[in-house]
Amino acid sequence: MMHSENELNDYNDFEQARVLTVPSDLAGERLDAALAKMLPEFSRNRLSTWIKDGLVFLNGNPAVPKTKLWGGETISVLPQPEADESAFQPEDIELDIIYEDATLLVLNKAPGLVVHPGTGNWTGTVLNGLLHRYPELKTIPRAGIVHRLDKDTSGLMVIARTLMAQNSLVQQLQARTVKRHYMAIAQGLLSNDGKVDAPIGRHPKERIKMAVVYSGKHAVTHYKIREHFTAHTLVECQLETGRTHQIRVHMAHINHPLAADPIYGGKPRIHSPEVSIALSEFARQALHARKLSLIHPETGKTMTWKAPLPEDMDILVNVLRLDAGMLEEDWDDDWDVDDSDCEVMYVRE
């Protein structure tokens, strides 16, 4: 089953999937020749490389260059962005790999670490660190990265170690069978669990920001209240789609921006001195990718990984608890529902 361009883009915000229908006047052409005519903005060499790298699909299956077309087929292309060659060099960067086998890796990303090289961050990224630790990933597009986290968001990411695994994970993200749960500290007191269903696109005036805009891409975030504090709420957010800054934009849209968010947080609010100090020292949005579930590409088994809150966010939560008069013996960090239907792999403390 093919997916819309929006759905194909769910898994990776730094590339735009292209979904094409083969016109009747290209019937009888080879796929590679037809693709060159349909996408003249790309060189034949680049298109051939993408086909070879498994980034081109014909009716949902990896494309073969010599396939003769009948017309009416659907071709999807996952373009590789051009970038400075130096961006894709191995670097000895500390990465917290909390699970690995021959098929995939699971990384607990530290806050402040950029995932993929790009403008302003051509080195020192997760990709550079992966290429150093796992040199074989140079043969996998984007070193096996299939989704990403914002620079200052911490938590779990999955990395493919084979082309087969990468294709499987991309398809799972398209089908929305990969489950991603985040812990976030929202400003204000939410009264009920809920869902934000609002399209996200580039902010019409401030181009470094995203915003809820009518012309944006379909985006859905579910949230559940986990703890109430004096003037904040600890929420668990589950992504149904995966847009740039999605949780941050959606929570700001319902007037509950994330605590300490430098872009979407709005004007500072008045808090107790202890909370004000804790927020000023936090220095990033209060967002952590705590749980990741997927179907293992090789075994077919559903697996779940969990990562406890990083130290900085754990400290902030505890300051908010004390400010709200909560007793330490009543603190409960086990916010998860029943995981009995899958194998749970806990991140080491």
Disulfide bonds with the S-S distance in Angstrom:
none
